[in-house]
Amino acid sequence: MPSNERPQPQVKATDSPTLLGLEENAFGLGLSQRLLPDWLAENIDHSGSHYLRAALWHRLSHRPEVSPHLRCELLLQLRDGEQVLSLLDVMPQDFEVLQPVSDRHLLLAVHRLMATARPVREWDEEHCERT
């Protein structure tokens, strides 16, 4: 079992089909930090890369079947080319199998983007106003 400390701030890369599976799993488990799978399928760049960074261990004493799990920052590549930030709760075994970002330049770029990207909620509100 993970310690009470924050997880290593490891960044993992994922493709769109894998991301959709992670979101479906979070939805099915009733985890609180996730996007609606239909919204995600409609708005992400299906050929894009997305990145998860473990932020904290989330423990739910009333739900031991999903505790602890990782709360991750999620950098999404959207179909319009913008990259936005969200959160995603992920089971540790699902996070572990994702491909780590090992290229130093890409890792620095992802950290920079995560620090400056606007939240997915802002993108969605702006997009809804246009339609």
C-alpha positions as CSV (number, residue, x, y, z in Angstrom):
1,M,0.0,0.0,0.0
2,P,1.3,3.5,-0.8
3,S,2.6,5.6,2.0
4,N,0.9,8.8,3.2
5,E,3.4,10.8,1.1
6,R,2.7,12.4,-2.2
7,P,3.4,10.0,-5.1
8,Q,6.5,10.7,-7.3
9,P,5.5,13.4,-9.7
10,Q,5.9,11.0,-12.6
11,V,4.4,11.9,-16.0
12,K,2.8,9.3,-18.1
13,A,1.7,9.5,-21.7
14,T,-1.4,7.9,-23.1
15,D,-3.2,7.7,-26.5
16,S,-6.8,8.5,-26.9
17,P,-8.3,4.9,-26.8
18,T,-6.4,4.2,-23.5
19,L,-7.5,7.6,-22.1
20,L,-11.1,6.8,-22.9
21,G,-10.7,3.5,-21.1
22,L,-9.3,5.2,-18.0
23,E,-12.2,7.7,-18.0
24,E,-14.8,4.9,-18.5
25,N,-13.2,3.0,-15.6
26,A,-13.3,6.1,-13.3
27,F,-16.9,6.6,-14.3
28,G,-17.8,3.0,-13.6
29,L,-16.1,3.1,-10.2
30,G,-17.9,6.3,-9.3
31,L,-14.6,8.2,-8.8
32,S,-15.2,11.9,-8.4
33,Q,-12.4,13.4,-10.6
34,R,-13.2,12.5,-14.2
35,L,-14.8,13.8,-17.4
36,L,-17.9,12.4,-18.9
37,P,-16.9,9.7,-21.4
38,D,-19.2,11.1,-24.1
39,W,-17.9,14.6,-23.7
40,L,-14.3,13.3,-23.9
41,A,-15.0,11.2,-27.0
42,E,-16.5,14.2,-28.8
43,N,-13.9,16.7,-27.9
44,I,-10.4,15.1,-27.8
45,D,-8.0,14.8,-30.7
46,H,-8.3,11.1,-31.3
47,S,-4.8,11.0,-32.8
48,G,-3.3,13.1,-30.1
49,S,-1.2,12.3,-27.0
50,H,-2.4,13.1,-23.5
51,Y,-0.4,13.2,-20.3
52,L,-1.1,12.3,-16.7
53,R,0.9,13.5,-13.7
54,A,0.3,11.8,-10.3
55,A,-0.6,14.6,-7.8
56,L,-1.8,12.8,-4.7
57,W,-3.0,9.6,-3.1
58,H,-6.7,9.9,-2.6
59,R,-8.1,7.7,0.2
60,L,-11.8,7.1,0.9
61,S,-12.3,5.3,4.2
62,H,-16.0,4.6,3.3
63,R,-15.0,3.0,-0.1
64,P,-12.1,0.6,0.6
65,E,-12.6,-1.1,-2.8
66,V,-11.2,2.1,-4.6
67,S,-8.9,3.3,-1.8
68,P,-6.3,4.5,-2.3
69,H,-6.2,5.7,-5.8
70,L,-4.2,8.3,-7.6
71,R,-5.6,11.8,-8.3
72,C,-3.8,12.9,-11.5
73,E,-3.5,16.1,-13.4
74,L,-4.5,15.5,-17.0
75,L,-3.3,17.4,-20.0
76,L,-5.7,16.8,-22.9
77,Q,-5.1,17.5,-26.5
78,L,-8.4,18.7,-28.0
79,R,-9.7,18.4,-31.5
80,D,-9.2,22.2,-32.1
81,G,-5.5,21.9,-31.2
82,E,-5.7,23.4,-27.7
83,Q,-4.3,21.7,-24.7
84,V,-6.4,22.0,-21.5
85,L,-6.0,20.8,-18.0
86,S,-8.3,18.5,-16.1
87,L,-8.1,15.9,-13.3
88,L,-8.6,12.2,-13.4
89,D,-8.7,9.6,-10.6
90,V,-6.9,6.5,-11.6
91,M,-6.4,3.1,-9.9
92,P,-2.7,2.6,-9.2
93,Q,-2.4,-0.6,-11.3
94,D,-3.8,1.4,-14.3
95,F,-1.4,4.2,-13.9
96,E,1.6,1.9,-13.5
97,V,1.2,0.3,-16.9
98,L,1.1,3.7,-18.8
99,Q,4.2,4.7,-20.7
100,P,6.4,7.1,-18.7
101,V,7.7,10.2,-20.4
102,S,11.4,9.9,-20.3
103,D,12.5,12.4,-22.9
104,R,13.8,15.4,-20.9
105,H,12.6,18.0,-23.4
106,L,9.1,16.6,-23.6
107,L,8.9,16.2,-19.9
108,L,9.8,19.9,-19.4
109,A,7.3,20.9,-22.1
110,V,4.5,18.9,-20.4
111,H,5.3,20.4,-17.0
112,R,5.3,23.9,-18.5
113,L,2.0,23.2,-20.3
114,M,0.4,21.9,-17.2
115,A,1.4,25.1,-15.4
116,T,-0.1,27.3,-18.0
117,A,-3.0,25.5,-19.7
118,R,-6.5,26.7,-18.9
119,P,-8.9,24.3,-17.3
120,V,-11.2,22.2,-19.4
121,R,-14.2,23.8,-17.8
122,E,-13.2,27.2,-19.3
123,W,-12.7,25.7,-22.7
124,D,-16.1,24.0,-22.5
125,E,-17.9,27.2,-21.4
126,E,-16.4,29.2,-24.2
127,H,-17.2,26.4,-26.7
128,C,-20.8,26.2,-25.5
129,E,-21.3,30.0,-25.9
130,R,-20.2,29.7,-29.6
131,T,-22.7,26.9,-30.5
